[in-house]
Each structure stands twice: as C-alpha cells, then as structure tokens.
Amino acid sequence: MLVHSKNLFEIAQKKKFAIPAANFIDQYTLRAYMDVAEKLNVPIIVSFAQAHHEVMDVEEAALLGKYYAKHARVPVVLHLDHGEDTAFVKRAVDLGFSSVMIDASQDSFEENVQKTKEIIDYAHSQDVVVEAEIGHVGSGDNYENHAHSDSSYTTVEDARKFYQETNVDSLAISIGTAHGNYKGLPEINFDRLKDISKVVPVPLVLHGSSSSGDDNLRRCASNGIVKINIFTDIINNAVKKLSIEEKNYFDIQKQMNDGMKDCLRHYFQVFKTESIIF
C-alpha cells in the first residue's frame, strides 16, 4: 500500500528503529527492494533521486513506484530524493509521490528556508510530506549529486531555527557521513545527533549511509534517526555477486538482483526495522 511517511516515522521514533530508504534506478532495483520488504513483512521507502533523471524519467519512476506500492502488502513510501529545484519537486508531487525532499542545503540558510516553505505549502495541499536538509552531506565520488566531498556539519542552532521557521515534516542532518564510496569508516558525531534530537521534535534522516559501519548505523537508529538512505552499497553488492564466467543475460540479472536483495536484507536487520500494520 502506498503511504506517506508521517505515521511510519512516529512509530519508528517511539520504538527506536529506522527504515531503509533505497534508491531505485530501474524496474529491477525496485522489484528487488519490494521482494525483500514483502518477505520480511516490513515497511520500505523506495526513493528516486533527481540526479538519476537521465537514467529514468521521473514520470516513469512515479508510474512504477505507484504500481508496486499498490500491489504490496506492506506500507510503501514513494519518495523523491534530493529534489534540486522547486519545479522538479512540484512535478513529483503532481505525479503522485507520497513524500518529497527539497535539497537546498547548498544555498544560504535564508534561501533554504524560503524554498522549503514553498514546497511545504505546495505538497501539504496534496497530502504529501516534505523532507529538507540543513548542513550538507557531500559526496566522495560521482555516484551521487556531487563530484567531491564538501560536507558541512549541521549545527544544533541551525537545526532548531530551521525547524522553527519551516515546520518541515522530517529533517536530514549532516553528522559525519558522505554520499558514495568511503576509504575507511566515517566518524559519526553522536553527541551532535543527540543534541539536535533534543531541540528538533520531527524525525531525523541520515544520508550517505552506505559503508558507514553497522555499529554506527545501529547507534544512529537507536538515537533518533528514523530514515537511513542506502544506495551505493546495494549497487556495489549487485556487481560483487556477478560471476566472471557467466554470459547469460537472465542469469546475470538474477545474480545482480540477489546481490541487491542480500544487501538490503542485511540493512533491515541492522536498523532493526519492525513490521507496521495499518
């Protein structure tokens, strides 16, 4: 069933677990994610990032996401990840995404607030929830939106002020992770996470979580993070599953699907995601 994330996040906050947000780039990735969620009987957030619009058009992503969500027995959030401009985000709302992210984290604080409020007004009128980002989670490679890492930590005061001025539904914060591949494990600032969670009552989101370390992510999930974005690890694990000798297309696709499923199944366990029934 297609749902928005508000009720899911309230339950996750109370029970101290997180829900994976897995980026899909085609029908195969989406089907693999849905298969895992259904077999584990847990909710899932399937995300489409604006950065991948050259791989799949947002209209195609909306059609596929709504189709699989409609036929699912578990709660499914269809989420626009890292909407980079307001026109694109509004288009996603119009197409039926149940959750959208406006990422103006590289703009000034004032511009970020203005764009976020504009999207909130538009999305809420259609019963769609909004995520925004304060601070900035950069990238270590070209898997994601940025060619180099330019992360800036979220300050407690900025997080508090941003929430007060926007009343956003969920807030992505930067506490040490980065998009893409890591060299070694990141150092997560758990003290900053705890301080932000004290002054921001809405659910908190972690981006750039791939290869951040199971213990780190488990601690994040138990300390206020309710949505954890995973993409790079899933794609990398698909490739790792490939047999060098295999040359049959269908067997190659199955191996890649198995790799993606194994990775996502692992993270459901790490985040201690529980079943939610409406």
Phi, psi and chi 1 to 4 in degrees:
 res  aa     phi    psi   chi1   chi2   chi3   chi4
   1 MET       -  140.0   70.3 -168.0   76.2      -
   2 LEU   -83.4  126.0  179.9   64.7      -      -
   3 VAL  -135.6  164.6  -58.7      -      -      -
   4 HIS   -94.5  172.2   58.6   50.8      -      -
   5 SER   -87.3   -8.9   55.3      -      -      -
   6 LYS   -57.3  -52.0 -170.0  169.7 -175.6  179.0
   7 ASN   -66.8  -38.1  -68.2  -22.1      -      -
   8 LEU   -60.6  -44.8  -63.4 -177.5      -      -
   9 PHE   -68.1  -35.6  -73.2  169.6      -      -
  10 GLU   -61.6  -41.2  -72.1  176.0   -6.1      -
  11 ILE   -68.4  -44.1  -65.4  169.9      -      -
  12 ALA   -62.3  -40.5      -      -      -      -
  13 GLN   -60.1  -46.0  -92.4 -172.4  -46.0      -
  14 LYS   -66.2  -39.7 -173.8  178.2  -62.1 -175.8
  15 LYS   -94.0   -4.1  -65.3 -170.0  172.9 -176.8
  16 LYS    63.0   51.4  -63.5 -172.6 -179.8  -60.9
  17 PHE  -133.0  170.4   65.7   81.3      -      -
  18 ALA  -122.1  159.5      -      -      -      -
  19 ILE  -114.8  130.0  -57.2  169.6      -      -
  20 PRO   -68.0  140.4  -13.6   26.2      -      -
  21 ALA  -113.8  105.2      -      -      -      -
  22 ALA  -103.8  124.9      -      -      -      -
  23 ASN   -76.5  129.9  -75.8   70.5      -      -
  24 PHE  -107.1  144.8   67.2   95.9      -      -
  25 ILE  -124.0   -2.5   53.7  174.3      -      -
  26 ASP  -165.8 -178.8   55.3   24.2      -      -
  27 GLN   -66.7  -32.9 -174.4  175.8    4.5      -
  28 TYR   -67.4  -44.5  -65.7  107.3      -      -
  29 THR   -63.8  -43.3   47.7      -      -      -
  30 LEU   -62.6  -45.1 -179.7   55.6      -      -
  31 ARG   -63.5  -38.7  -72.3  176.8   64.8 -179.0
  32 ALA   -62.4  -43.9      -      -      -      -
  33 TYR   -63.2  -44.7  -56.5  159.0      -      -
  34 MET   -64.3  -37.5  -64.7  -56.5  -55.1      -
  35 ASP   -62.5  -43.1 -175.1   60.5      -      -
  36 VAL   -64.6  -48.0  173.7      -      -      -
  37 ALA   -60.7  -42.0      -      -      -      -
  38 GLU   -66.8  -40.9  -66.9 -114.6   89.1      -
  39 LYS   -69.8  -31.3  -73.0 -177.6  176.9  176.5
  40 LEU   -88.8  -10.7  -65.3  178.0      -      -
  41 ASN    58.6   51.0 -166.1   31.8      -      -
  42 VAL  -130.8  155.7  -71.5      -      -      -
  43 PRO   -72.0  157.0   27.3  -35.0      -      -
  44 ILE  -144.7  149.3 -172.7  168.4      -      -
  45 ILE  -109.8  115.0  -58.8  163.7      -      -
  46 VAL  -100.4  124.0  -69.2      -      -      -
  47 SER  -117.1  142.9  -58.9      -      -      -
  48 PHE  -122.3  124.2  174.8   76.1      -      -
  49 ALA   -94.6  140.1      -      -      -      -
  50 GLN   -57.2  -30.8 -177.9  175.5  -14.5      -
  51 ALA   -61.2  -19.5      -      -      -      -
  52 HIS  -101.2   16.6  -63.2  142.0      -      -
  53 HIS   -67.4  -18.6   72.0  -80.6      -      -
  54 GLU   -80.3  -19.2  -67.3 -177.6   -1.3      -
  55 VAL   -84.8  -40.3  179.9      -      -      -
  56 MET  -145.8  131.2  172.6 -173.9  -78.4      -
  57 ASP   -68.6  147.1 -175.9   83.2      -      -
  58 VAL   -62.4  -30.3   65.2      -      -      -
  59 GLU   -66.8  -41.3 -175.7  171.5   -9.0      -
  60 GLU   -64.1  -42.0 -178.9 -177.4    3.3      -
  61 ALA   -60.7  -41.0      -      -      -      -
  62 ALA   -65.2  -43.7      -      -      -      -
  63 LEU   -62.8  -46.4  -72.0  169.8      -      -
  64 LEU   -65.1  -46.4  -75.1  170.4      -      -
  65 GLY   -60.6  -44.8      -      -      -      -
  66 LYS   -67.0  -36.6  -71.9 -172.3  -67.3 -176.8
  67 TYR   -62.6  -51.7  173.8   83.8      -      -
  68 TYR   -69.4  -34.0  -76.9  102.2      -      -
  69 ALA   -66.0  -41.1      -      -      -      -
  70 LYS   -60.8  -35.0  178.2 -177.8  177.4 -178.9
  71 HIS   -95.6    4.3  -69.5   84.9      -      -
  72 ALA   -87.2  148.1      -      -      -      -
  73 ARG   -87.9  -12.2  -61.2 -175.3  -54.9  -85.9
  74 VAL  -107.8  159.6  -63.3      -      -      -
  75 PRO   -65.3  131.8  -20.1   32.9      -      -
  76 VAL  -128.1  126.0  179.9      -      -      -
  77 VAL  -100.2  125.7  177.1      -      -      -
  78 LEU   -97.8  110.3  177.1   58.2      -      -
  79 HIS  -118.5  135.4  175.6   71.4      -      -
  80 LEU   -87.8  119.6  177.3   71.9      -      -
  81 ASP   -97.9  135.3 -170.0   29.9      -      -
  82 HIS    49.9   55.5  -70.2  -69.8      -      -
  83 GLY   -67.1  119.3      -      -      -      -
  84 GLU   -92.3  -16.2  -59.9  164.0   21.3      -
  85 ASP  -144.0  154.1   61.5   76.5      -      -
  86 THR   -65.7  -34.4   55.4      -      -      -
  87 ALA   -63.5  -42.3      -      -      -      -
  88 PHE   -66.1  -41.3 -165.5   94.9      -      -
  89 VAL   -64.3  -42.7  178.2      -      -      -
  90 LYS   -64.1  -36.1  -71.7  177.7 -179.2  178.7
  91 ARG   -62.7  -40.8 -174.0 -179.1  176.1 -153.9
  92 ALA   -62.7  -40.1      -      -      -      -
  93 VAL   -59.4  -47.7  171.3      -      -      -
  94 ASP   -62.9  -30.4  -66.4  -21.4      -      -
  95 LEU   -81.8   -8.4  -72.6  170.0      -      -
  96 GLY   107.5   10.7      -      -      -      -
  97 PHE   -61.3  140.0  -79.3   72.3      -      -
  98 SER   -91.8   -7.9   59.2      -      -      -
  99 SER  -151.8  140.4  171.9      -      -      -
 100 VAL  -136.5  150.1  -66.9      -      -      -
 101 MET  -114.8  127.2  178.3 -168.7 -175.1      -
 102 ILE  -100.8  116.1  175.3   64.8      -      -
 103 ASP  -106.5   92.7 -177.2    0.4      -      -
 104 ALA  -110.9   29.8      -      -      -      -
 105 SER   -68.8  -17.4   59.8      -      -      -
 106 GLN   -93.1   -4.0  -66.1 -171.1   92.6      -
 107 ASP   -83.5  177.5  -64.1  -22.2      -      -
 108 SER   -66.9  161.5   68.7      -      -      -
 109 PHE   -56.0  -44.6 -177.1   89.8      -      -
 110 GLU   -64.5  -41.6  -67.7   73.6   19.6      -
 111 GLU   -67.2  -38.0  -70.7  172.9  -39.0      -
 112 ASN   -61.3  -45.7 -166.6   -9.2      -      -
 113 VAL   -60.7  -46.3  167.8      -      -      -
 114 GLN   -62.8  -45.8 -176.1  -86.4  -38.4      -
 115 LYS   -67.4  -38.9  -71.3 -178.8  179.5  179.0
 116 THR   -64.5  -43.8  -60.2      -      -      -
 117 LYS   -64.2  -37.5  -69.9  172.8   71.0  174.1
 118 GLU   -61.6  -43.8  178.3 -176.6  -13.1      -
 119 ILE   -70.6  -38.8  -67.3  -59.7      -      -
 120 ILE   -59.8  -46.3  -72.2  173.3      -      -
 121 ASP   -59.4  -42.6  -71.6  -18.0      -      -
 122 TYR   -71.7  -46.8 -167.5   85.1      -      -
 123 ALA   -69.6  -44.3      -      -      -      -
 124 HIS   -62.2  -29.2  -78.5 -171.4      -      -
 125 SER   -66.3  -16.9   69.1      -      -      -
 126 GLN  -116.5   20.3  -60.0 -172.2   49.5      -
 127 ASP    60.5   40.0 -164.6   29.8      -      -
 128 VAL  -115.0  136.7  174.7      -      -      -
 129 VAL   -91.4  159.4  -64.1      -      -      -
 130 VAL  -127.8  134.0  178.8      -      -      -
 131 GLU  -111.6  143.2  173.1 -172.3  -29.2      -
 132 ALA  -134.1  175.4      -      -      -      -
 133 GLU  -132.4  136.2 -177.5  171.5  -34.6      -
 134 ILE  -127.6  139.5 -170.5   67.2      -      -
 135 GLY    80.4 -175.0      -      -      -      -
 136 HIS  -148.3  127.7  179.1   65.1      -      -
 137 VAL   -94.8  109.2  178.4      -      -      -
 138 GLY   -83.6 -159.4      -      -      -      -
 139 SER  -138.0  144.3  175.5      -      -      -
 140 GLY   -93.3  -10.6      -      -      -      -
 141 ASP  -155.5 -169.5   57.7   28.3      -      -
 142 ASN   -95.8   19.3   59.5    4.1      -      -
 143 TYR   -66.5  -31.3 -101.3  128.9      -      -
 144 GLU  -116.1 -146.2  -61.7  -75.5   -9.4      -
 145 ASN   -78.7  -21.2  -66.0    9.6      -      -
 146 HIS  -127.4  148.3  -47.5  -72.3      -      -
 147 ALA   -83.6  -13.8      -      -      -      -
 148 HIS  -148.9  163.0   56.9   85.8      -      -
 149 SER   -78.9  124.2 -179.6      -      -      -
 150 ASP  -138.2   41.5   53.6   -4.4      -      -
 151 SER   -67.1  146.6  -63.0      -      -      -
 152 SER  -134.4  130.4   57.9      -      -      -
 153 TYR   -62.7  145.5  -88.5   60.3      -      -
 154 THR   -78.2  128.4  -56.1      -      -      -
 155 THR   -87.8  154.3   68.4      -      -      -
 156 VAL   -62.7  -42.5  177.0      -      -      -
 157 GLU   -66.5  -41.6  178.6   57.1   24.8      -
 158 ASP   -63.5  -40.9  -81.6   -8.5      -      -
 159 ALA   -63.3  -45.2      -      -      -      -
 160 ARG   -62.8  -47.5 -177.9 -166.8   62.5   78.1
 161 LYS   -66.9  -40.3 -174.7  178.3  178.5 -177.1
 162 PHE   -62.6  -44.7 -173.4   83.9      -      -
 163 TYR   -62.8  -44.9  167.8   71.3      -      -
 164 GLN   -61.7  -34.9  -70.9 -179.6  -20.5      -
 165 GLU   -85.4  -20.6  -65.8 -167.6   19.5      -
 166 THR  -114.4  -29.2   63.6      -      -      -
 167 ASN    55.3   40.8 -161.1   30.1      -      -
 168 VAL   -64.6  153.8   70.8      -      -      -
 169 ASP   -75.2  -35.4  -62.3  -59.6      -      -
 170 SER  -149.6  155.8   61.8      -      -      -
 171 LEU  -132.7  122.3 -174.0   61.6      -      -
 172 ALA   -84.8  133.4      -      -      -      -
 173 ILE  -125.0  157.7   58.6  173.8      -      -
 174 SER  -107.9  114.7  177.0      -      -      -
 175 ILE  -132.0   20.1   52.9  173.3      -      -
 176 GLY   132.5  -10.3      -      -      -      -
 177 THR   -88.7  169.0   57.1      -      -      -
 178 ALA  -148.9  150.3      -      -      -      -
 179 HIS   -69.1  151.7  -65.7  109.8      -      -
 180 GLY    90.9 -154.4      -      -      -      -
 181 ASN   -90.8  143.2  -67.9  -64.6      -      -
 182 TYR  -104.2  156.9  -73.2  108.7      -      -
 183 LYS  -109.8  101.6  -66.2 -179.5  179.5  178.1
 184 GLY    84.0 -177.1      -      -      -      -
 185 LEU   -93.0  143.4  -70.8  177.6      -      -
 186 PRO   -73.4  157.2   29.8  -36.5      -      -
 187 GLU   -96.5  110.5  -66.7 -174.7   10.2      -
 188 ILE   -86.5  132.0  -53.3  -63.4      -      -
 189 ASN   -88.8   86.7 -168.4  -30.4      -      -
 190 PHE   -70.1  -28.8  -70.2  102.1      -      -
 191 ASP   -64.4  -40.8  -70.9  -25.2      -      -
 192 ARG   -64.5  -40.9 -177.7   69.6   54.2   87.2
 193 LEU   -59.5  -46.9  169.7   58.3      -      -
 194 LYS   -64.1  -40.2  -69.0  176.6 -178.0  177.9
 195 ASP   -67.1  -40.4  -70.2  -19.3      -      -
 196 ILE   -66.7  -41.1  -68.6  173.0      -      -
 197 SER   -64.4  -22.1   64.8      -      -      -
 198 LYS   -75.1  -27.7  -69.1  176.0 -177.5  177.2
 199 VAL  -109.2  -10.5  -60.4      -      -      -
 200 VAL  -117.0  109.9  176.3      -      -      -
 201 PRO   -78.0  -16.4   27.2  -34.2      -      -
 202 VAL   -82.3  161.6  -64.7      -      -      -
 203 PRO   -58.5  143.8  -25.3   35.2      -      -
 204 LEU  -106.0  147.9  -60.6  177.3      -      -
 205 VAL  -124.4  143.1  175.5      -      -      -
 206 LEU  -117.5  122.3 -171.3   66.9      -      -
 207 HIS  -101.7  164.4  -73.4 -105.7      -      -
 208 GLY    64.2   40.7      -      -      -      -
 209 SER   -89.3  -14.6  -53.5      -      -      -
 210 SER   -56.9  135.7  -71.8      -      -      -
 211 SER    59.0   27.1  -58.9      -      -      -
 212 SER   -85.8   -5.1  -64.9      -      -      -
 213 GLY    98.6  127.7      -      -      -      -
 214 ASP   -58.0  -43.0  -70.6   -4.9      -      -
 215 ASP   -63.5  -42.7  -72.3  -19.0      -      -
 216 ASN   -58.6  -47.5  -79.8  -22.2      -      -
 217 LEU   -69.8  -36.0  -63.8  179.7      -      -
 218 ARG   -62.9  -40.6 -165.7  175.9  -71.0  111.6
 219 ARG   -67.6  -38.8  -73.9 -176.6   64.5 -173.7
 220 CYS   -60.6  -43.8  -74.3      -      -      -
 221 ALA   -64.5  -31.0      -      -      -      -
 222 SER   -90.8   -1.4   63.7      -      -      -
 223 ASN  -123.3   28.6  -77.7  -79.9      -      -
 224 GLY   116.2  -13.7      -      -      -      -
 225 ILE   -82.7  124.3  -62.6  -69.3      -      -
 226 VAL  -111.1  -15.2  -60.8      -      -      -
 227 LYS  -130.6  123.5  171.3  176.1  173.4  -82.7
 228 ILE  -123.7  120.3  -60.8 -179.9      -      -
 229 ASN   -83.0  130.8  -71.2   29.8      -      -
 230 ILE  -132.0  127.2  -62.3  -67.8      -      -
 231 PHE  -145.8  -55.2  174.2   63.0      -      -
 232 THR   -57.9  -45.0  -57.7      -      -      -
 233 ASP   -61.0  -38.6  -83.4   -4.6      -      -
 234 ILE   -64.5  -46.9  -68.7  174.7      -      -
 235 ILE   -66.1  -42.1  -62.1  -59.0      -      -
 236 ASN   -62.3  -39.4  -74.4  -13.0      -      -
 237 ASN   -70.3  -28.8 -150.5   52.8      -      -
 238 ALA   -62.1  -42.8      -      -      -      -
 239 VAL   -69.9  -38.1  175.5      -      -      -
 240 LYS   -62.1  -28.4  -72.3  178.2 -176.5  177.3
 241 LYS   -76.6  -12.6  -78.5  -73.5 -174.7  176.5
 242 LEU   -69.1  137.5  -75.0  176.6      -      -
 243 SER   -90.0  131.7  167.4      -      -      -
 244 ILE   -61.4  -34.9  -62.9  174.5      -      -
 245 GLU   -78.7  -21.3  -65.3   79.0   16.3      -
 246 GLU   -72.9  129.1 -174.0   56.4   68.2      -
 247 LYS  -127.9    4.4  -65.3 -176.2  179.6 -179.9
 248 ASN   -86.0  125.2  179.9  -76.2      -      -
 249 TYR   -55.5  -47.2  172.3   83.4      -      -
 250 PHE   -67.2  -36.4  -64.6  101.7      -      -
 251 ASP   -70.4  -36.5  -72.2  -21.6      -      -
 252 ILE   -62.7  -44.7  -71.0  172.5      -      -
 253 GLN   -63.2  -40.5 -170.3   65.0   62.1      -
 254 LYS   -63.6  -42.7 -177.3 -179.5 -176.4  -55.6
 255 GLN   -61.0  -43.9  -71.3  172.7   -1.0      -
 256 MET   -65.2  -41.6  -65.6 -178.5   69.1      -
 257 ASN   -60.8  -42.4  -71.3  -14.0      -      -
 258 ASP   -62.2  -39.1  -72.2  -15.2      -      -
 259 GLY   -63.5  -43.2      -      -      -      -
 260 MET   -64.9  -42.9  -69.2 -173.4  -73.1      -
 261 LYS   -63.3  -43.7  -68.9  177.9 -177.9  180.0
 262 ASP   -58.6  -42.6  -71.4  -14.3      -      -
 263 CYS   -67.0  -47.3 -176.4      -      -      -
 264 LEU   -65.9  -40.2 -179.0   57.4      -      -
 265 ARG   -58.6  -41.1 -170.3  179.2  -61.8  110.1
 266 HIS   -59.7  -45.0  169.4   77.1      -      -
 267 TYR   -72.2  -31.4  -81.2  118.7      -      -
 268 PHE   -56.7  -39.9  -89.0  119.3      -      -
 269 GLN   -70.7  -42.2  -65.7  170.0  -13.1      -
 270 VAL   -61.6  -43.3  171.1      -      -      -
 271 PHE   -79.7   -7.1  -55.7  161.0      -      -
 272 LYS    57.2   38.8  -62.9 -176.0  178.0  179.9
 273 THR   -62.1  130.6  -47.4      -      -      -
 274 GLU  -106.6  157.9  -62.9 -175.7   14.9      -
 275 SER   -64.9  142.7  -63.7      -      -      -
 276 ILE  -132.3  125.5  -64.2  176.3      -      -
 277 ILE  -118.0  127.7  -59.5  174.1      -      -
 278 PHE  -100.1      -  -68.7  128.0      -      -
